[in-house]
Amino acid sequence: MAHTSVSVVIPALNAAGTIGTQLGALARQEVDAAWEVIVVDNGSSDATVEVCQSYESRLPALRVLSCAQPGTSAARNTGAAASSADLLLFCDADDEVAPGWVAAMVAALQASDAVGGAIENDRLTPRPLPYLPRHPDHLPVVAGFLPRAITANLGVHRRVFEAVGGFAADYDYGGPDTEFCWRLQLASYRLTYAPDAVVHYRHRHTLRSVAVKAYRTGRSRGRLFRDYAAAGMPRPRLAGVALRWARLVVTLPGALVSPRRRWWWAEQAAGAAGRVAGSVRFRVRYL
């Protein structure tokens, strides 16, 4: 039996409505290597497992595992542990990889320890929306410290993944991908951008979901600062914090009448509130 060179790991929780799109896109990939897809069910109560099983004949190799520990990081670690492949590729159950994604990730990993691919913002996002927080066409530097790739489009050599200890399963939403990429780079491994490896990203498309995501991301910054201040993560300057809060006050009247401004304001206000909550929870000052 040929050695599996590449494992695509997908965590899934109640993803019956979306994971078929992702698996269908993976089934259309052309890959000149032995590869597999590992879906890790994280306690779904819908038909996620059944939908995945319906794709078994269309993929070169598909395994559906279960992970009792809640959280996408625990699920990704479970998938990685079950794989013996040299390369680990991570994507999500609610997105869609573009044609050639697997091949592009494999090619990029020939010259780097880990890579983050390109995020396409529009294909899976309902239109029109008043406001859409967009992913940039590069790996963004987070919190003025180090760049990171999101786990919706991330590839890493197994030897590197194991050397840094995989994902921190106890990190909350908004922090696991950043924490993993920072830990990897601080261990002197190289993270680069793979522009040809494209994932169509499904953005949150309600005002509440945008605000919840921003709040959780903001809250996670407190924990990141607690854990990485000693490594060089800077604290926001008080002048900048004061300006951010002043801007929220000044722009509130416009947010009450303009849907676009309201969505932007809700995202910014939720993020600011999340940083306050994270500061309290992790006993740091990161506003």
N, C-alpha and C positions, 0 to 999 in steps of 0.2 A: 504494500500500500504506500502510495506516494506521501512524502512528508508535506503537511499543510504549511504553506509559507505565510499565509495572510489570514487573520481572523477579523471579521467585522463584528463588533460587539454592540448590541442595542439593548438598553434597559427599557422596560415597558411596564406601564401601570395603567390599566383601563384604557388601552390604546386601540381598541377594536375598530374605531371609526377612522383611524389614520394610518395604522401600521401597514395596511395593505398597499398603500401608495408607496411607502418606503421599500417594502419587500419587492414590489413590482419593478421599481427603479433599479434595485440591486440585481434582479433577475435579468435585466437587460444589459448589464455590464459585460464588457469583453476584457478578460483578464488572462494574461499569459503566465499563469502560475496556479498552483493548487491553493484554493482558498475556500473559506466557509463563512457562514453567517451564524452567529450565536445570539439568540434573543433570550434575555433574562427577565422572566416575569417576576414582578416585584409585589405580588399579592393582588392581582386583578380580580375584580368581581364580575367582569363582563366577558365577552367572547374573544379576548385577546389571544389566548392560546389556540383556540380553534381556528381563528383567522390565520395565524402563523402556520399551523399545520397544513392548511390548504395550499401553501406555497412550497411544500417539500419537493414536489416533482419539478418545480420550475427553477430551483436554485441548485448549484453544484453540490452543496452540502449545507443543511440547515439543522441546527440543534436548538431546542427550546428547553431552557433550564428554569429553575425557580430559585428565588432568593427570599428567605423569610425576613431578613433584616431590612427594615424600611430605608428608603433612600436610593437615589440613582448612583451614588458613589459605591455603596455596598453592592449594588447590582452589577456595576461595571467591573468591580474587583472580582466578583463571582465568575463573570464571563471570561475575564483574563486568566483566572486560575484554572479554568476548565480547558483553556487553549494551550497548545504546544507550539503555536506558530511563532515565527521569528518577528513578524510585524503585527501590531495590534492597531486596528482602525476603529474609532468610536464615532457613532452618529446616533441620532434620536429617532424615536418611534413616530413623531409627528411631523417630520421634515421629509425631504425628497432629495436624494443624491442625484446630481446631473450625470448625463452620459460620460463615461470615461473617468468617473471619480476614483474608483479603486486603483486603476492604472496610474492616474496622476499622483495619488498619495504614495503609491509604491515607488514611483520614480523620484519623488521629492525626498523620500526617506533614504535614498541611496547616498545623499549628500548631507544629511542632518540626523541628529539624534531623535528629534521630534519635530512635527510640523503641524501647523494649523492652516486649513484650507479657506477658500473664499466663501463668503456668505452673500447669497443673492436674496434681496429683501422683498421682492414684489410678487413673485409667481403664486405663492400660497396665501397671500394676505388679501382678505376681502377689500374691495374698493367700492366707493371712496371712503377713506378714513379722514377725520379732521386733522390727525397728527400721527406720524409714524416714527418712533425712535429707530434709526437705521444703524446697522452694523457697518463699519468702515471697510474700505478695500485694502486693509493691511491688518497686522496684529497690533491692537491698541496697547499703549502703555497705560496700565491701570494705577490710579492713585499716585501718579507721579513717580512710580518705582520701576517696575519691570513689565514687559509685554506679556500678553497671555493669549492663548487660543481658547475658543469655547469648545466644550465637549460635544457639541453638535457636529463638529468637523475637526477631529483631532487624530493624529497618527503618531505612534511612538514605537521604537524598538523594544522588544520584550526585555532584553538585558537592561535597558534603561528603566523601564517601568518597574522591574523587580528591584533594581538597585536603589531607587528612591522610595520604595515601599508602596507603590500604587496610590490610589486616591485616599484622602483622609475621610473615612466614612462618617465621622461625627461632625463634619462641617455642614452648616446649614446651606439652604438654597442661596445662590448668588456668590458663593465663595469657593466651592470645590475646584472648578476649573482654574481659577486664578491661583489658588493655593498650590495646586499640583504643578502648574507651569512655573511658578516662582521657585518652588522647592527644587524642581528639575534644573533650572538655570543656576541657582545658588550652589548646586552640586557640580557645576562646571559642564553641564550638558548644553547642547546647542538647540535652540528652538527657532525655526524659520517659517516664513510664509510660503504657502503653495497656491499661487493664484489660479492654476489650472484645475485644482481640485475643488469643484463648486458644489455647495449644498444650498438648495432652495429652502429657506427658513420660514417657518410658520410663526409670524409675530402674534403677540396678544392683540386682540382686536376689539376689546371693550375697554371703556374708561376704567372700570374697576380692576380688570386684570393688569392693565398697564401700571396702575398705581400700586397694586400688590407686589408686582415684580420689582418696581423701583424701591419700595419700602424694604423688601427682603434683601435686595442688593445693598442698600444703604446700611442696614443693620449688620450685614456681614463684614463691612469695613472695620467695625470695631474689633471684631475678632482677628481679622487680618493684621490690624495695627498692633494688637496685643502680642501676636505671635511673630511679627516681622519688623517691628520698630528697631530692634537691635541689629537687624540685618541691613537697615537703611531706608525702610518705608517712611516717608516724611509725614509729619502731622500737618493738616491744613492750617494755613496762616489765619490768625484771628481776623485780619482785615478782609480776607476773602470770604470767611464765614459770615461776617457782618454784612458784606455786600450781597451775598446770596440771600440772606433773610430779608434784607431791605428790598431787594428786587421782587421777592415773593409778595411783600406788602404792596409795593407800588403797582404791580401787574395784576393784583386781585380784581379790581373793577373790570378790567378788560376780559378777564377769564370768565366773568359772570355773563357776558354777552356774546363772546366769540367762541364757538366750539373748538376751533383750532387752538386758541390761547388757553381754553379750559383744559384740554388734554395735556398741553405742555405744562401748565401750572400744576395740575394734579401729579404728574410724574415728578416734577422738581420738588414739590412740597412733600410728597411721600418719601422721596429719597432723603430729604433733609430730616424728616421725622425719624426715618430708619436709622440715620447716623446718631441721632440723639438716643434712640432706644439701644443701639449697639454700644454706645459709650457707657450707658448705665449697666447694661447686662454684663459687659466684659471689663468693667471698672477701668476704663481708659477715657481720655479726652480726645475724641475724634469726631469733630463736628463738621 
